[in-house]
Amino acid sequence: MSVTAVERPVATEGSDEVVRFPRRTIDKLLVAIGLVAAIVFAAAGVMLMWGSNFAEDYVHDELASQN
């Protein structure tokens, strides 16, 4: 009766192991990133519009008072 040993590869630094993700996981990740980006861009747009209106009103009021 002979016994054979099974060798398992040992992961070392710099090894080229492939990381696999299901397509569904990648799709969910990309949708989540897109949703976060859309929320950030919408908030930035609202704040930029507020700043623009504030500056326009301030300049208008200052120039009107100097007239």
PDB file of N, H, CA, C and O in Angstrom:
ATOM      1  N   MET A   1       0.837  -1.159   0.000  1.00  0.00           N
ATOM      2  CA  MET A   1       0.000   0.000   0.000  1.00  0.00           C
ATOM      3  C   MET A   1       0.892   1.235   0.000  1.00  0.00           C
ATOM      4  O   MET A   1       1.744   1.401   0.873  1.00  0.00           O
ATOM      5  N   SER A   2       0.680   2.110  -1.006  1.00  0.00           N
ATOM      6  H   SER A   2      -0.012   1.975  -1.715  1.00  0.00           H
ATOM      7  CA  SER A   2       1.498   3.318  -1.063  1.00  0.00           C
ATOM      8  C   SER A   2       0.630   4.537  -0.833  1.00  0.00           C
ATOM      9  O   SER A   2      -0.523   4.600  -1.258  1.00  0.00           O
ATOM     10  N   VAL A   3       1.212   5.494  -0.155  1.00  0.00           N
ATOM     11  H   VAL A   3       2.149   5.444   0.191  1.00  0.00           H
ATOM     12  CA  VAL A   3       0.509   6.733   0.164  1.00  0.00           C
ATOM     13  C   VAL A   3       1.191   7.856  -0.616  1.00  0.00           C
ATOM     14  O   VAL A   3       2.411   8.008  -0.562  1.00  0.00           O
ATOM     15  N   THR A   4       0.393   8.639  -1.341  1.00  0.00           N
ATOM     16  H   THR A   4      -0.599   8.515  -1.385  1.00  0.00           H
ATOM     17  CA  THR A   4       0.956   9.756  -2.095  1.00  0.00           C
ATOM     18  C   THR A   4       0.547  11.061  -1.442  1.00  0.00           C
ATOM     19  O   THR A   4      -0.587  11.219  -0.990  1.00  0.00           O
ATOM     20  N   ALA A   5       1.457  11.964  -1.402  1.00  0.00           N
ATOM     21  H   ALA A   5       2.378  11.835  -1.769  1.00  0.00           H
ATOM     22  CA  ALA A   5       1.190  13.281  -0.819  1.00  0.00           C
ATOM     23  C   ALA A   5       0.755  14.229  -1.921  1.00  0.00           C
ATOM     24  O   ALA A   5       1.284  14.207  -3.032  1.00  0.00           O
ATOM     25  N   VAL A   6      -0.206  15.048  -1.593  1.00  0.00           N
ATOM     26  H   VAL A   6      -0.635  15.066  -0.690  1.00  0.00           H
ATOM     27  CA  VAL A   6      -0.684  16.046  -2.540  1.00  0.00           C
ATOM     28  C   VAL A   6      -0.080  17.385  -2.135  1.00  0.00           C
ATOM     29  O   VAL A   6      -0.248  17.847  -1.006  1.00  0.00           O
ATOM     30  N   GLU A   7       0.616  17.988  -3.070  1.00  0.00           N
ATOM     31  H   GLU A   7       0.753  17.613  -3.987  1.00  0.00           H
ATOM     32  CA  GLU A   7       1.238  19.276  -2.779  1.00  0.00           C
ATOM     33  C   GLU A   7       0.291  20.408  -3.174  1.00  0.00           C
ATOM     34  O   GLU A   7      -0.302  20.408  -4.253  1.00  0.00           O
ATOM     35  N   ARG A   8       0.174  21.352  -2.281  1.00  0.00           N
ATOM     36  H   ARG A   8       0.656  21.353  -1.404  1.00  0.00           H
ATOM     37  CA  ARG A   8      -0.633  22.536  -2.569  1.00  0.00           C
ATOM     38  C   ARG A   8       0.316  23.696  -2.824  1.00  0.00           C
ATOM     39  O   ARG A   8       1.322  23.853  -2.132  1.00  0.00           O
ATOM     40  N   PRO A   9      -0.009  24.499  -3.814  1.00  0.00           N
ATOM     41  CA  PRO A   9       0.860  25.664  -4.058  1.00  0.00           C
ATOM     42  C   PRO A   9       0.748  26.664  -2.911  1.00  0.00           C
ATOM     43  O   PRO A   9      -0.339  26.915  -2.389  1.00  0.00           O
ATOM     44  N   VAL A  10       1.850  27.207  -2.545  1.00  0.00           N
ATOM     45  H   VAL A  10       2.732  27.003  -2.969  1.00  0.00           H
ATOM     46  CA  VAL A  10       1.897  28.195  -1.467  1.00  0.00           C
ATOM     47  C   VAL A  10       1.927  29.578  -2.090  1.00  0.00           C
ATOM     48  O   VAL A  10       2.753  29.860  -2.958  1.00  0.00           O
ATOM     49  N   ALA A  11       1.012  30.452  -1.639  1.00  0.00           N
ATOM     50  H   ALA A  11       0.341  30.224  -0.934  1.00  0.00           H
ATOM     51  CA  ALA A  11       0.970  31.826  -2.156  1.00  0.00           C
ATOM     52  C   ALA A  11       2.130  32.615  -1.556  1.00  0.00           C
ATOM     53  O   ALA A  11       2.317  32.654  -0.340  1.00  0.00           O
ATOM     54  N   THR A  12       2.880  33.224  -2.415  1.00  0.00           N
ATOM     55  H   THR A  12       2.728  33.192  -3.403  1.00  0.00           H
ATOM     56  CA  THR A  12       3.984  34.061  -1.973  1.00  0.00           C
ATOM     57  C   THR A  12       3.757  35.471  -2.472  1.00  0.00           C
ATOM     58  O   THR A  12       2.884  35.717  -3.305  1.00  0.00           O
ATOM     59  N   GLU A  13       4.535  36.378  -1.965  1.00  0.00           N
ATOM     60  H   GLU A  13       5.244  36.178  -1.289  1.00  0.00           H
ATOM     61  CA  GLU A  13       4.406  37.762  -2.422  1.00  0.00           C
ATOM     62  C   GLU A  13       4.747  37.840  -3.897  1.00  0.00           C
ATOM     63  O   GLU A  13       5.700  37.223  -4.371  1.00  0.00           O
ATOM     64  N   GLY A  14       3.945  38.612  -4.606  1.00  0.00           N
ATOM     65  H   GLY A  14       3.170  39.113  -4.221  1.00  0.00           H
ATOM     66  CA  GLY A  14       4.189  38.794  -6.028  1.00  0.00           C
ATOM     67  C   GLY A  14       3.639  37.668  -6.878  1.00  0.00           C
ATOM     68  O   GLY A  14       3.920  37.600  -8.075  1.00  0.00           O
ATOM     69  N   SER A  15       2.853  36.778  -6.272  1.00  0.00           N
ATOM     70  H   SER A  15       2.625  36.834  -5.300  1.00  0.00           H
ATOM     71  CA  SER A  15       2.309  35.692  -7.076  1.00  0.00           C
ATOM     72  C   SER A  15       1.201  36.228  -7.969  1.00  0.00           C
ATOM     73  O   SER A  15       0.526  37.189  -7.600  1.00  0.00           O
ATOM     74  N   ASP A  16       1.009  35.647  -9.094  1.00  0.00           N
ATOM     75  H   ASP A  16       1.558  34.867  -9.394  1.00  0.00           H
ATOM     76  CA  ASP A  16       0.030  36.105 -10.082  1.00  0.00           C
ATOM     77  C   ASP A  16      -1.239  35.272  -9.975  1.00  0.00           C
ATOM     78  O   ASP A  16      -1.585  34.536 -10.899  1.00  0.00           O
ATOM     79  N   GLU A  17      -1.928  35.389  -8.847  1.00  0.00           N
ATOM     80  H   GLU A  17      -1.646  35.986  -8.096  1.00  0.00           H
ATOM     81  CA  GLU A  17      -3.179  34.674  -8.683  1.00  0.00           C
ATOM     82  C   GLU A  17      -4.306  35.498  -9.286  1.00  0.00           C
ATOM     83  O   GLU A  17      -4.309  36.724  -9.180  1.00  0.00           O
ATOM     84  N   VAL A  18      -5.251  34.836  -9.911  1.00  0.00           N
ATOM     85  H   VAL A  18      -5.248  33.839  -9.998  1.00  0.00           H
ATOM     86  CA  VAL A  18      -6.378  35.506 -10.547  1.00  0.00           C
ATOM     87  C   VAL A  18      -7.508  35.613  -9.540  1.00  0.00           C
ATOM     88  O   VAL A  18      -7.896  34.624  -8.919  1.00  0.00           O
ATOM     89  N   VAL A  19      -8.037  36.831  -9.383  1.00  0.00           N
ATOM     90  H   VAL A  19      -7.721  37.635  -9.888  1.00  0.00           H
ATOM     91  CA  VAL A  19      -9.190  37.050  -8.521  1.00  0.00           C
ATOM     92  C   VAL A  19     -10.407  37.090  -9.413  1.00  0.00           C
ATOM     93  O   VAL A  19     -10.478  37.893 -10.344  1.00  0.00           O
ATOM     94  N   ARG A  20     -11.355  36.235  -9.134  1.00  0.00           N
ATOM     95  H   ARG A  20     -11.298  35.583  -8.378  1.00  0.00           H
ATOM     96  CA  ARG A  20     -12.553  36.146  -9.981  1.00  0.00           C
ATOM     97  C   ARG A  20     -13.763  36.702  -9.239  1.00  0.00           C
ATOM     98  O   ARG A  20     -13.977  36.420  -8.061  1.00  0.00           O
ATOM     99  N   PHE A  21     -14.552  37.504  -9.965  1.00  0.00           N
ATOM    100  H   PHE A  21     -14.378  37.733 -10.923  1.00  0.00           H
ATOM    101  CA  PHE A  21     -15.794  38.036  -9.437  1.00  0.00           C
ATOM    102  C   PHE A  21     -16.916  37.662 -10.397  1.00  0.00           C
ATOM    103  O   PHE A  21     -16.720  37.671 -11.612  1.00  0.00           O
ATOM    104  N   PRO A  22     -18.072  37.339  -9.870  1.00  0.00           N
ATOM    105  CA  PRO A  22     -19.212  37.095 -10.759  1.00  0.00           C
ATOM    106  C   PRO A  22     -19.630  38.392 -11.464  1.00  0.00           C
ATOM    107  O   PRO A  22     -19.442  39.481 -10.922  1.00  0.00           O
ATOM    108  N   ARG A  23     -20.177  38.277 -12.627  1.00  0.00           N
ATOM    109  H   ARG A  23     -20.330  37.392 -13.067  1.00  0.00           H
ATOM    110  CA  ARG A  23     -20.601  39.444 -13.411  1.00  0.00           C
ATOM    111  C   ARG A  23     -21.616  40.276 -12.638  1.00  0.00           C
ATOM    112  O   ARG A  23     -21.600  41.504 -12.708  1.00  0.00           O
ATOM    113  N   ARG A  24     -22.489  39.614 -11.909  1.00  0.00           N
ATOM    114  H   ARG A  24     -22.502  38.615 -11.852  1.00  0.00           H
ATOM    115  CA  ARG A  24     -23.522  40.311 -11.149  1.00  0.00           C
ATOM    116  C   ARG A  24     -22.905  41.215 -10.080  1.00  0.00           C
ATOM    117  O   ARG A  24     -23.402  42.316  -9.841  1.00  0.00           O
ATOM    118  N   THR A  25     -21.836  40.765  -9.442  1.00  0.00           N
ATOM    119  H   THR A  25     -21.432  39.871  -9.636  1.00  0.00           H
ATOM    120  CA  THR A  25     -21.155  41.558  -8.424  1.00  0.00           C
ATOM    121  C   THR A  25     -20.519  42.795  -9.046  1.00  0.00           C
ATOM    122  O   THR A  25     -20.600  43.884  -8.478  1.00  0.00           O
ATOM    123  N   ILE A  26     -19.900  42.642 -10.183  1.00  0.00           N
ATOM    124  H   ILE A  26     -19.834  41.757 -10.644  1.00  0.00           H
ATOM    125  CA  ILE A  26     -19.280  43.775 -10.873  1.00  0.00           C
ATOM    126  C   ILE A  26     -20.345  44.781 -11.288  1.00  0.00           C
ATOM    127  O   ILE A  26     -20.144  45.988 -11.146  1.00  0.00           O
ATOM    128  N   ASP A  27     -21.476  44.298 -11.800  1.00  0.00           N
ATOM    129  H   ASP A  27     -21.639  43.318 -11.915  1.00  0.00           H
ATOM    130  CA  ASP A  27     -22.561  45.192 -12.202  1.00  0.00           C
ATOM    131  C   ASP A  27     -23.091  45.990 -11.014  1.00  0.00           C
ATOM    132  O   ASP A  27     -23.313  47.196 -11.123  1.00  0.00           O
ATOM    133  N   LYS A  28     -23.295  45.318  -9.883  1.00  0.00           N
ATOM    134  H   LYS A  28     -23.115  44.339  -9.795  1.00  0.00           H
ATOM    135  CA  LYS A  28     -23.787  46.019  -8.692  1.00  0.00           C
ATOM    136  C   LYS A  28     -22.787  47.061  -8.214  1.00  0.00           C
ATOM    137  O   LYS A  28     -23.177  48.154  -7.803  1.00  0.00           O
ATOM    138  N   LEU A  29     -21.517  46.735  -8.265  1.00  0.00           N
ATOM    139  H   LEU A  29     -21.200  45.848  -8.600  1.00  0.00           H
ATOM    140  CA  LEU A  29     -20.483  47.677  -7.843  1.00  0.00           C
ATOM    141  C   LEU A  29     -20.464  48.911  -8.748  1.00  0.00           C
ATOM    142  O   LEU A  29     -20.378  50.037  -8.259  1.00  0.00           O
ATOM    143  N   LEU A  30     -20.542  48.705 -10.045  1.00  0.00           N
ATOM    144  H   LEU A  30     -20.611  47.790 -10.442  1.00  0.00           H
ATOM    145  CA  LEU A  30     -20.532  49.834 -10.975  1.00  0.00           C
ATOM    146  C   LEU A  30     -21.784  50.695 -10.840  1.00  0.00           C
ATOM    147  O   LEU A  30     -21.703  51.918 -10.947  1.00  0.00           O
ATOM    148  N   VAL A  31     -22.928  50.079 -10.609  1.00  0.00           N
ATOM    149  H   VAL A  31     -22.994  49.085 -10.522  1.00  0.00           H
ATOM    150  CA  VAL A  31     -24.163  50.845 -10.408  1.00  0.00           C
ATOM    151  C   VAL A  31     -24.066  51.660  -9.122  1.00  0.00           C
ATOM    152  O   VAL A  31     -24.492  52.815  -9.090  1.00  0.00           O
ATOM    153  N   ALA A  32     -23.515  51.078  -8.073  1.00  0.00           N
ATOM    154  H   ALA A  32     -23.170  50.140  -8.099  1.00  0.00           H
ATOM    155  CA  ALA A  32     -23.364  51.806  -6.809  1.00  0.00           C
ATOM    156  C   ALA A  32     -22.421  52.992  -6.976  1.00  0.00           C
ATOM    157  O   ALA A  32     -22.697  54.076  -6.462  1.00  0.00           O
ATOM    158  N   ILE A  33     -21.325  52.803  -7.678  1.00  0.00           N
ATOM    159  H   ILE A  33     -21.101  51.922  -8.095  1.00  0.00           H
ATOM    160  CA  ILE A  33     -20.385  53.906  -7.925  1.00  0.00           C
ATOM    161  C   ILE A  33     -21.058  55.005  -8.738  1.00  0.00           C
ATOM    162  O   ILE A  33     -20.871  56.188  -8.453  1.00  0.00           O
ATOM    163  N   GLY A  34     -21.835  54.628  -9.740  1.00  0.00           N
ATOM    164  H   GLY A  34     -21.987  53.667  -9.971  1.00  0.00           H
ATOM    165  CA  GLY A  34     -22.556  55.610 -10.553  1.00  0.00           C
ATOM    166  C   GLY A  34     -23.582  56.379  -9.740  1.00  0.00           C
ATOM    167  O   GLY A  34     -23.752  57.583  -9.931  1.00  0.00           O
ATOM    168  N   LEU A  35     -24.267  55.692  -8.834  1.00  0.00           N
ATOM    169  H   LEU A  35     -24.129  54.713  -8.679  1.00  0.00           H
ATOM    170  CA  LEU A  35     -25.257  56.351  -7.991  1.00  0.00           C
ATOM    171  C   LEU A  35     -24.601  57.346  -7.044  1.00  0.00           C
ATOM    172  O   LEU A  35     -25.097  58.458  -6.863  1.00  0.00           O
ATOM    173  N   VAL A  36     -23.499  56.952  -6.447  1.00  0.00           N
ATOM    174  H   VAL A  36     -23.096  56.049  -6.594  1.00  0.00           H
ATOM    175  CA  VAL A  36     -22.768  57.868  -5.551  1.00  0.00           C
ATOM    176  C   VAL A  36     -22.261  59.074  -6.337  1.00  0.00           C
ATOM    177  O   VAL A  36     -22.354  60.204  -5.858  1.00  0.00           O
ATOM    178  N   ALA A  37     -21.732  58.850  -7.526  1.00  0.00           N
ATOM    179  H   ALA A  37     -21.657  57.932  -7.916  1.00  0.00           H
ATOM    180  CA  ALA A  37     -21.239  59.959  -8.349  1.00  0.00           C
ATOM    181  C   ALA A  37     -22.384  60.910  -8.716  1.00  0.00           C
ATOM    182  O   ALA A  37     -22.203  62.127  -8.692  1.00  0.00           O
ATOM    183  N   ALA A  38     -23.553  60.369  -9.054  1.00  0.00           N
ATOM    184  H   ALA A  38     -23.700  59.380  -9.074  1.00  0.00           H
ATOM    185  CA  ALA A  38     -24.695  61.206  -9.410  1.00  0.00           C
ATOM    186  C   ALA A  38     -25.134  62.067  -8.230  1.00  0.00           C
ATOM    187  O   ALA A  38     -25.466  63.240  -8.405  1.00  0.00           O
ATOM    188  N   ILE A  39     -25.136  61.487  -7.027  1.00  0.00           N
ATOM    189  H   ILE A  39     -24.867  60.535  -6.885  1.00  0.00           H
ATOM    190  CA  ILE A  39     -25.522  62.248  -5.836  1.00  0.00           C
ATOM    191  C   ILE A  39     -24.506  63.349  -5.555  1.00  0.00           C
ATOM    192  O   ILE A  39     -24.884  64.474  -5.231  1.00  0.00           O
ATOM    193  N   VAL A  40     -23.231  63.034  -5.678  1.00  0.00           N
ATOM    194  H   VAL A  40     -22.924  62.119  -5.942  1.00  0.00           H
ATOM    195  CA  VAL A  40     -22.187  64.040  -5.444  1.00  0.00           C
ATOM    196  C   VAL A  40     -22.283  65.168  -6.465  1.00  0.00           C
ATOM    197  O   VAL A  40     -22.183  66.340  -6.103  1.00  0.00           O
ATOM    198  N   PHE A  41     -22.476  64.825  -7.737  1.00  0.00           N
ATOM    199  H   PHE A  41     -22.557  63.872  -8.031  1.00  0.00           H
ATOM    200  CA  PHE A  41     -22.585  65.859  -8.775  1.00  0.00           C
ATOM    201  C   PHE A  41     -23.838  66.713  -8.585  1.00  0.00           C
ATOM    202  O   PHE A  41     -23.799  67.921  -8.815  1.00  0.00           O
ATOM    203  N   ALA A  42     -24.939  66.104  -8.171  1.00  0.00           N
ATOM    204  H   ALA A  42     -24.971  65.122  -7.985  1.00  0.00           H
ATOM    205  CA  ALA A  42     -26.163  66.870  -7.934  1.00  0.00           C
ATOM    206  C   ALA A  42     -25.965  67.835  -6.768  1.00  0.00           C
ATOM    207  O   ALA A  42     -26.373  68.993  -6.852  1.00  0.00           O
ATOM    208  N   ALA A  43     -25.349  67.375  -5.689  1.00  0.00           N
ATOM    209  H   ALA A  43     -25.018  66.434  -5.621  1.00  0.00           H
ATOM    210  CA  ALA A  43     -25.100  68.248  -4.541  1.00  0.00           C
ATOM    211  C   ALA A  43     -24.155  69.383  -4.933  1.00  0.00           C
ATOM    212  O   ALA A  43     -24.369  70.527  -4.532  1.00  0.00           O
ATOM    213  N   ALA A  44     -23.123  69.085  -5.706  1.00  0.00           N
ATOM    214  H   ALA A  44     -22.950  68.156  -6.032  1.00  0.00           H
ATOM    215  CA  ALA A  44     -22.190  70.123  -6.157  1.00  0.00           C
ATOM    216  C   ALA A  44     -22.910  71.141  -7.042  1.00  0.00           C
ATOM    217  O   ALA A  44     -22.662  72.342  -6.932  1.00  0.00           O
ATOM    218  N   GLY A  45     -23.788  70.675  -7.907  1.00  0.00           N
ATOM    219  H   GLY A  45     -23.990  69.699  -7.996  1.00  0.00           H
ATOM    220  CA  GLY A  45     -24.542  71.583  -8.770  1.00  0.00           C
ATOM    221  C   GLY A  45     -25.434  72.512  -7.989  1.00  0.00           C
ATOM    222  O   GLY A  45     -25.516  73.703  -8.292  1.00  0.00           O
ATOM    223  N   VAL A  46     -26.111  71.975  -6.973  1.00  0.00           N
ATOM    224  H   VAL A  46     -26.044  71.009  -6.726  1.00  0.00           H
ATOM    225  CA  VAL A  46     -26.979  72.804  -6.138  1.00  0.00           C
ATOM    226  C   VAL A  46     -26.157  73.855  -5.403  1.00  0.00           C
ATOM    227  O   VAL A  46     -26.548  75.021  -5.344  1.00  0.00           O
ATOM    228  N   MET A  47     -25.030  73.453  -4.849  1.00  0.00           N
ATOM    229  H   MET A  47     -24.713  72.506  -4.897  1.00  0.00           H
ATOM    230  CA  MET A  47     -24.194  74.406  -4.115  1.00  0.00           C
ATOM    231  C   MET A  47     -23.601  75.463  -5.040  1.00  0.00           C
ATOM    232  O   MET A  47     -23.490  76.626  -4.650  1.00  0.00           O
ATOM    233  N   LEU A  48     -23.222  75.084  -6.248  1.00  0.00           N
ATOM    234  H   LEU A  48     -23.313  74.140  -6.565  1.00  0.00           H
ATOM    235  CA  LEU A  48     -22.682  76.064  -7.200  1.00  0.00           C
ATOM    236  C   LEU A  48     -23.753  77.054  -7.645  1.00  0.00           C
ATOM    237  O   LEU A  48     -23.474  78.243  -7.803  1.00  0.00           O
ATOM    238  N   MET A  49     -24.975  76.569  -7.846  1.00  0.00           N
ATOM    239  H   MET A  49     -25.202  75.603  -7.718  1.00  0.00           H
ATOM    240  CA  MET A  49     -26.072  77.479  -8.206  1.00  0.00           C
ATOM    241  C   MET A  49     -26.360  78.449  -7.067  1.00  0.00           C
ATOM    242  O   MET A  49     -26.583  79.636  -7.306  1.00  0.00           O
ATOM    243  N   TRP A  50     -26.356  77.952  -5.825  1.00  0.00           N
ATOM    244  H   TRP A  50     -26.175  76.987  -5.631  1.00  0.00           H
ATOM    245  CA  TRP A  50     -26.587  78.816  -4.671  1.00  0.00           C
ATOM    246  C   TRP A  50     -25.493  79.892  -4.593  1.00  0.00           C
ATOM    247  O   TRP A  50     -25.792  81.066  -4.372  1.00  0.00           O
ATOM    248  N   GLY A  51     -24.237  79.494  -4.774  1.00  0.00           N
ATOM    249  H   GLY A  51     -23.994  78.541  -4.953  1.00  0.00           H
ATOM    250  CA  GLY A  51     -23.131  80.452  -4.733  1.00  0.00           C
ATOM    251  C   GLY A  51     -23.232  81.480  -5.839  1.00  0.00           C
ATOM    252  O   GLY A  51     -22.952  82.659  -5.623  1.00  0.00           O
ATOM    253  N   SER A  52     -23.628  81.045  -7.014  1.00  0.00           N
ATOM    254  H   SER A  52     -23.856  80.087  -7.189  1.00  0.00           H
ATOM    255  CA  SER A  52     -23.767  81.965  -8.135  1.00  0.00           C
ATOM    256  C   SER A  52     -24.873  82.988  -7.866  1.00  0.00           C
ATOM    257  O   SER A  52     -24.687  84.184  -8.092  1.00  0.00           O
ATOM    258  N   ASN A  53     -26.007  82.518  -7.389  1.00  0.00           N
ATOM    259  H   ASN A  53     -26.158  81.547  -7.206  1.00  0.00           H
ATOM    260  CA  ASN A  53     -27.114  83.436  -7.087  1.00  0.00           C
ATOM    261  C   ASN A  53     -26.745  84.398  -5.960  1.00  0.00           C
ATOM    262  O   ASN A  53     -27.081  85.581  -6.017  1.00  0.00           O
ATOM    263  N   PHE A  54     -26.065  83.900  -4.953  1.00  0.00           N
ATOM    264  H   PHE A  54     -25.792  82.939  -4.907  1.00  0.00           H
ATOM    265  CA  PHE A  54     -25.647  84.759  -3.845  1.00  0.00           C
ATOM    266  C   PHE A  54     -24.713  85.859  -4.337  1.00  0.00           C
ATOM    267  O   PHE A  54     -24.887  87.027  -3.988  1.00  0.00           O
ATOM    268  N   ALA A  55     -23.716  85.489  -5.152  1.00  0.00           N
ATOM    269  H   ALA A  55     -23.574  84.540  -5.436  1.00  0.00           H
ATOM    270  CA  ALA A  55     -22.762  86.476  -5.655  1.00  0.00           C
ATOM    271  C   ALA A  55     -23.450  87.490  -6.559  1.00  0.00           C
ATOM    272  O   ALA A  55     -23.158  88.684  -6.484  1.00  0.00           O
ATOM    273  N   GLU A  56     -24.357  87.029  -7.411  1.00  0.00           N
ATOM    274  H   GLU A  56     -24.593  86.059  -7.472  1.00  0.00           H
ATOM    275  CA  GLU A  56     -25.052  87.940  -8.317  1.00  0.00           C
ATOM    276  C   GLU A  56     -25.914  88.928  -7.534  1.00  0.00           C
ATOM    277  O   GLU A  56     -25.914  90.123  -7.828  1.00  0.00           O
ATOM    278  N   ASP A  57     -26.648  88.434  -6.539  1.00  0.00           N
ATOM    279  H   ASP A  57     -26.649  87.463  -6.299  1.00  0.00           H
ATOM    280  CA  ASP A  57     -27.485  89.321  -5.722  1.00  0.00           C
ATOM    281  C   ASP A  57     -26.644  90.313  -4.930  1.00  0.00           C
ATOM    282  O   ASP A  57     -27.005  91.483  -4.810  1.00  0.00           O
ATOM    283  N   TYR A  58     -25.532  89.850  -4.395  1.00  0.00           N
ATOM    284  H   TYR A  58     -25.237  88.899  -4.492  1.00  0.00           H
ATOM    285  CA  TYR A  58     -24.658  90.714  -3.590  1.00  0.00           C
ATOM    286  C   TYR A  58     -24.083  91.844  -4.435  1.00  0.00           C
ATOM    287  O   TYR A  58     -24.089  93.002  -4.017  1.00  0.00           O
ATOM    288  N   VAL A  59     -23.586  91.508  -5.620  1.00  0.00           N
ATOM    289  H   VAL A  59     -23.580  90.567  -5.959  1.00  0.00           H
ATOM    290  CA  VAL A  59     -23.014  92.523  -6.512  1.00  0.00           C
ATOM    291  C   VAL A  59     -24.101  93.487  -6.960  1.00  0.00           C
ATOM    292  O   VAL A  59     -23.873  94.696  -7.013  1.00  0.00           O
ATOM    293  N   HIS A  60     -25.284  92.966  -7.282  1.00  0.00           N
ATOM    294  H   HIS A  60     -25.469  91.984  -7.239  1.00  0.00           H
ATOM    295  CA  HIS A  60     -26.379  93.827  -7.712  1.00  0.00           C
ATOM    296  C   HIS A  60     -26.767  94.797  -6.600  1.00  0.00           C
ATOM    297  O   HIS A  60     -26.958  95.986  -6.855  1.00  0.00           O
ATOM    298  N   ASP A  61     -26.882  94.307  -5.386  1.00  0.00           N
ATOM    299  H   ASP A  61     -26.726  93.341  -5.179  1.00  0.00           H
ATOM    300  CA  ASP A  61     -27.254  95.171  -4.266  1.00  0.00           C
ATOM    301  C   ASP A  61     -26.195  96.236  -3.994  1.00  0.00           C
ATOM    302  O   ASP A  61     -26.533  97.388  -3.721  1.00  0.00           O
ATOM    303  N   GLU A  62     -24.927  95.865  -4.066  1.00  0.00           N
ATOM    304  H   GLU A  62     -24.652  94.929  -4.287  1.00  0.00           H
ATOM    305  CA  GLU A  62     -23.852  96.835  -3.821  1.00  0.00           C
ATOM    306  C   GLU A  62     -23.828  97.914  -4.902  1.00  0.00           C
ATOM    307  O   GLU A  62     -23.689  99.099  -4.598  1.00  0.00           O
ATOM    308  N   LEU A  63     -23.964  97.502  -6.166  1.00  0.00           N
ATOM    309  H   LEU A  63     -24.078  96.539  -6.412  1.00  0.00           H
ATOM    310  CA  LEU A  63     -23.952  98.490  -7.246  1.00  0.00           C
ATOM    311  C   LEU A  63     -25.195  99.369  -7.214  1.00  0.00           C
ATOM    312  O   LEU A  63     -25.118 100.553  -7.541  1.00  0.00           O
ATOM    313  N   ALA A  64     -26.332  98.812  -6.828  1.00  0.00           N
ATOM    314  H   ALA A  64     -26.394  97.850  -6.563  1.00  0.00           H
ATOM    315  CA  ALA A  64     -27.558  99.604  -6.740  1.00  0.00           C
ATOM    316  C   ALA A  64     -27.445 100.645  -5.634  1.00  0.00           C
ATOM    317  O   ALA A  64     -27.960 101.755  -5.770  1.00  0.00           O
ATOM    318  N   SER A  65     -26.779 100.296  -4.548  1.00  0.00           N
ATOM    319  H   SER A  65     -26.360  99.395  -4.438  1.00  0.00           H
ATOM    320  CA  SER A  65     -26.652 101.262  -3.437  1.00  0.00           C
ATOM    321  C   SER A  65     -25.663 102.373  -3.802  1.00  0.00           C
ATOM    322  O   SER A  65     -25.724 103.450  -3.208  1.00  0.00           O
ATOM    323  N   GLN A  66     -24.770 102.153  -4.740  1.00  0.00           N
ATOM    324  H   GLN A  66     -24.720 101.279  -5.222  1.00  0.00           H
ATOM    325  CA  GLN A  66     -23.813 103.167  -5.142  1.00  0.00           C
ATOM    326  C   GLN A  66     -24.358 104.081  -6.251  1.00  0.00           C
ATOM    327  O   GLN A  66     -23.718 105.071  -6.606  1.00  0.00           O
ATOM    328  N   ASN A  67     -25.512 103.758  -6.788  1.00  0.00           N
ATOM    329  H   ASN A  67     -26.032 102.954  -6.500  1.00  0.00           H
ATOM    330  CA  ASN A  67     -26.065 104.516  -7.901  1.00  0.00           C
ATOM    331  C   ASN A  67     -26.568 105.853  -7.497  1.00  0.00           C
ATOM    332  O   ASN A  67     -27.064 106.605  -8.336  1.00  0.00           O
TER     333      ASN A  67
END
